[in-house]
Amino acid sequence: MPLRLDAQWVRSSYSSNDGPSCVEVAATPGTVHIRDSKNTPGPRLAVTPTTWAAFVSYAAIR
């Protein structure tokens, strides 16, 4: 699933600006892309919006 050039990466408002130690997410139609902010050109995960929503729901209750 290629990432669109106009996709914007975002990170949680809970992340501090003191260091790049968080996950960044870019949502495009049909795909959510996930990367490590410490290695932005490195590997990325690509999942469906349904899978991403299930993960976020699961993480929120932990």
BELQUISUL-V425019 format. One record per run of one state. SS is the DSSP state (alpha for helix, beta for strand, coil for the rest). FROM is the first residue (numbers start at 1). TO is the last residue. If there is no record, write none. Layout:
BEGIN
ss: (SS SS)
from: (FROM FROM)
to: (TO TO)
END
This chain:
BEGIN
ss: (coil beta coil beta coil beta coil beta coil alpha coil)
from: (1 10 12 23 29 31 37 44 48 49 61)
to: (9 11 22 28 30 36 43 47 48 60 62)
END
